[in-house]
């Protein structure tokens, strides 16, 4: 305490100067319109800059929650597209379906808990399982491509056989010719590319042509899976192999959508009955 008192006595002139200087500024600001307006504007700039930085950090810390909300919103929008807009393939028009009628596909958002990319056989783990209605055989997509097929499920998690797996085959169609083929990973090296097989060799294929899901597999029709990168490959006398650049960035997967086909059981039952009658 004695040292503090000696410090104040020694430097009392500085403290008195600071006190009177602050008091004089208050008097100037309060009694002069121009100075008061300038002070308020300056303080607003400082405070606004401070809150802007604070909000920026808060926004950064809340990115996970924001991404989750965006993914949920995308699920809702994708569901509405499937339920409302249905294209008539026999005409050049689009009609609105009855909104009461339930669509064929339902989409469940999930977060990627684990993901392999550079293995010979790649898998993903998702944070949704049987309690969320996930079943083996469901398709998995992103907002811009195909991811894979649900392989196993537990109560809270599910494993997915990635498109980057030698046993994964997806039915696809070419944009211009609407010819069907099978999408496989093919090279087992680069996660950016895949191969479309079983395309008839008489079909004229152009580099840069888009490739979509055909609707004949677990995935809805019309999901872009990639763009043709190379066309000069042959897999025999009657068929072509096409190298495509995949739309899905497997090295940066965060949220995905699990596809539930609400008519799958009916379709499977009908096909099984037809096979039994043969």
C-alpha positions in Angstrom: 0.0 0.0 0.0 2.9 2.4 0.8 4.4 1.8 -2.6 1.1 2.5 -4.3 0.7 5.7 -2.4 4.3 6.8 -3.3 3.6 5.9 -7.0 0.4 8.1 -7.0 2.2 11.0 -5.3 5.1 10.9 -7.8 2.9 10.8 -10.9 0.0 12.7 -9.6 0.4 15.4 -12.3 -0.1 12.8 -15.1 -3.3 11.5 -13.4 -4.7 15.0 -12.9 -3.9 15.8 -16.6 -5.7 12.7 -17.8 -8.7 13.5 -15.6 -9.0 17.1 -16.7 -8.4 16.2 -20.3 -11.2 13.6 -20.3 -13.5 16.1 -18.5 -12.8 18.8 -21.1 -13.5 16.3 -24.0 -16.9 15.5 -22.3 -17.7 19.2 -22.1 -16.7 19.9 -25.7 -18.8 16.9 -27.0 -21.9 17.8 -24.9 -21.9 21.6 -25.8 -21.0 21.5 -29.5 -23.2 19.9 -32.1 -20.5 19.2 -34.6 -18.1 17.6 -32.1 -21.0 15.5 -30.6 -22.0 14.2 -34.1 -18.4 13.4 -34.9 -17.9 11.6 -31.6 -21.1 9.5 -32.1 -20.1 8.6 -35.6 -16.6 7.6 -34.6 -17.9 5.5 -31.7 -20.4 3.8 -34.0 -17.6 2.8 -36.3 -15.5 1.4 -33.5 -18.3 -0.5 -31.8 -19.6 -1.7 -35.2 -16.2 -3.0 -36.2 -15.9 -4.8 -32.8 -19.3 -6.5 -33.1 -18.6 -7.4 -36.7 -15.5 -9.3 -35.6 -17.4 -10.9 -32.8 -20.2 -12.0 -35.1 -17.6 -13.3 -37.6 -16.1 -15.5 -35.0 -19.5 -16.7 -33.8 -20.5 -17.5 -37.4 -17.3 -19.5 -37.8 -17.9 -21.5 -34.7 -21.5 -22.1 -35.8 -20.6 -23.5 -39.2 -21.5 -27.1 -38.3 -25.0 -26.0 -37.2 -25.4 -23.8 -40.3 -24.4 -26.7 -42.6 -26.8 -29.0 -40.8 -29.7 -26.5 -41.3 -28.8 -26.1 -45.0 -28.7 -29.9 -45.5 -32.1 -30.2 -43.8 -33.5 -27.5 -46.1 -32.0 -29.3 -49.2 -33.8 -32.5 -48.1 -37.1 -30.6 -47.9 -36.5 -29.0 -51.3 -35.5 -32.3 -52.9 -38.6 -33.9 -51.4 -40.9 -31.2 -52.8 -39.3 -31.6 -56.3 -40.0 -35.3 -56.3 -43.6 -34.8 -54.9 -44.7 -32.0 -57.1 -42.9 -31.8 -60.4 -43.2 -34.9 -62.7 -42.0 -34.8 -66.2 -44.1 -36.4 -69.0 -41.6 -38.2 -71.2 -44.1 -38.6 -74.0 -44.6 -34.8 -74.4 -42.7 -31.6 -74.4 -44.5 -30.3 -71.3 -44.3 -30.5 -67.6 -47.4 -30.9 -65.4 -48.1 -30.5 -61.7 -49.0 -33.6 -59.9 -51.6 -33.6 -57.1 -49.8 -32.4 -54.0 -51.8 -34.9 -51.9 -50.2 -37.7 -53.8 -47.1 -39.0 -52.1 -43.9 -39.0 -54.2 -41.9 -42.1 -54.8 -38.7 -41.1 -53.0 -37.9 -39.9 -49.5 -34.6 -38.3 -48.5 -32.9 -38.6 -45.1 -30.0 -36.3 -44.4 -27.0 -37.9 -42.7 -23.5 -36.7 -41.7 -20.4 -38.6 -42.8 -18.6 -40.0 -39.7 -15.8 -41.8 -41.5 -14.7 -42.0 -45.2 -12.0 -43.8 -47.1 -11.0 -42.7 -50.6 -7.6 -44.2 -51.5 -8.2 -47.9 -50.7 -8.9 -50.6 -53.2 -12.4 -51.0 -51.7 -13.7 -47.9 -50.1 -16.5 -47.4 -47.5 -18.2 -44.6 -45.6 -19.8 -44.5 -42.1 -22.9 -42.4 -41.6 -24.5 -41.2 -38.4 -27.9 -42.6 -39.2 -29.1 -46.2 -38.5 -32.1 -48.4 -38.1 -33.8 -46.1 -35.6 -33.8 -43.5 -38.4 -35.4 -45.9 -40.8 -32.2 -46.8 -42.7 -32.1 -50.2 -44.4 -29.5 -52.2 -46.3 -29.7 -51.5 -50.1 -30.7 -47.8 -49.9 -28.9 -45.4 -52.2 -26.8 -42.5 -51.0 -26.3 -39.3 -52.9 -25.0 -35.7 -52.4 -26.5 -32.5 -53.8 -24.4 -33.0 -56.9 -23.8 -36.7 -57.5 -23.9 -40.3 -56.3 -22.1 -41.6 -53.3 -22.8 -45.3 -52.9 -25.2 -48.0 -51.4 -26.0 -48.8 -47.8 -24.3 -52.1 -47.0 -24.8 -52.7 -43.2 -26.8 -50.9 -40.5 -26.8 -50.7 -36.7 -29.1 -48.8 -34.4 -27.3 -45.4 -34.8 -24.9 -45.9 -37.7 -24.7 -47.4 -41.2 -21.9 -48.4 -43.5 -22.0 -47.5 -47.2 -20.3 -49.3 -50.0 -18.8 -46.3 -51.8 -19.0 -45.7 -55.6 -15.2 -46.1 -55.3 -15.6 -49.8 -54.8 -15.0 -52.5 -57.5 -18.4 -54.2 -56.7 -20.5 -51.0 -57.1 -22.5 -50.8 -60.3 -25.0 -48.1 -61.1 -27.3 -47.8 -64.1 -26.8 -44.6 -66.0 -27.8 -42.9 -69.2 -26.0 -40.5 -71.6 -27.4 -37.0 -72.0 -27.7 -36.8 -75.8 -28.4 -40.4 -76.9 -30.2 -41.6 -73.8 -28.4 -44.9 -74.2 -28.0 -46.9 -71.0 -24.8 -48.2 -69.4 -23.2 -49.2 -66.1 -21.2 -46.8 -64.0 -18.2 -48.5 -62.1 -15.1 -47.1 -60.6 -12.9 -49.0 -62.9 -9.4 -47.8 -62.5 -9.1 -48.3 -58.7 -6.6 -45.5 -58.6 -8.1 -42.0 -58.9 -11.2 -41.1 -56.9 -12.1 -38.3 -59.4 -12.8 -40.6 -62.3 -15.1 -43.6 -63.1 -16.0 -45.7 -66.1 -19.3 -46.2 -68.0 -19.4 -49.7 -69.5 -21.8 -51.6 -71.8 -22.4 -48.6 -74.2 -23.0 -49.9 -77.8 -20.1 -49.0 -80.0 -22.4 -47.6 -82.7 -23.4 -44.7 -80.4 -21.8 -41.3 -81.1 -20.5 -40.1 -77.8 -19.0 -36.6 -77.3 -16.4 -35.4 -74.8 -18.0 -33.2 -72.2 -21.4 -34.9 -72.5 -23.2 -35.3 -69.1 -24.1 -38.7 -67.6 -27.2 -39.2 -65.4 -28.8 -41.9 -63.3 -31.3 -43.8 -65.4 -33.8 -44.5 -62.6 -33.5 -48.3 -63.1 -31.3 -48.7 -60.0 -31.7 -47.5 -56.4 -31.4 -43.8 -57.4 -34.0 -41.4 -58.8 -33.8 -40.6 -62.5 -31.8 -37.6 -63.6 -29.1 -37.2 -61.0 -25.9 -36.1 -62.7 -23.1 -38.5 -61.9 -20.3 -37.0 -64.1 -19.1 -35.7 -67.4 -17.4 -37.7 -70.2 -13.7 -37.2 -70.2 -12.5 -39.7 -72.7 -14.3 -41.7 -75.4 -11.7 -43.7 -77.2 -11.9 -46.8 -75.0 -13.2 -50.2 -76.1 -14.3 -53.2 -74.1 -15.0 -55.6 -77.0 -16.4 -55.7 -80.4 -19.9 -54.5 -79.5 -19.4 -52.1 -76.5 -17.5 -49.0 -75.5 -15.9 -47.9 -72.2 -16.2 -44.2 -71.4 -14.0 -42.5 -68.9 -16.0 -39.8 -66.9 -15.1 -37.3 -64.3 -17.3 -37.9 -61.3 -19.5 -35.1 -60.0 -19.1 -36.1 -56.4 -16.0 -34.9 -54.6 -15.3 -37.9 -52.4 -12.4 -36.2 -50.6 -14.7 -33.6 -49.2 -17.9 -35.3 -48.1 -19.7 -33.8 -45.1 -23.5 -34.3 -45.4 -25.2 -36.8 -47.7 -28.8 -37.9 -48.5 -30.0 -41.4 -48.0 -32.7 -42.3 -50.6 -35.7 -44.4 -49.6 -37.7 -45.8 -52.5 -41.3 -46.0 -51.1 -42.3 -48.2 -54.0 -39.4 -50.6 -53.8 -41.3 -53.4 -52.0 -44.1 -53.3 -54.5 -41.7 -53.3 -57.4 -39.7 -56.2 -56.0 -42.8 -58.2 -55.3 -44.1 -57.8 -58.8 -40.7 -58.7 -60.4 -40.4 -61.8 -58.2 -43.9 -62.9 -59.2 -43.1 -62.4 -62.9 -40.0 -64.5 -62.5 -41.9 -67.3 -60.8 -44.3 -67.5 -63.7 -41.5 -68.1 -66.2 
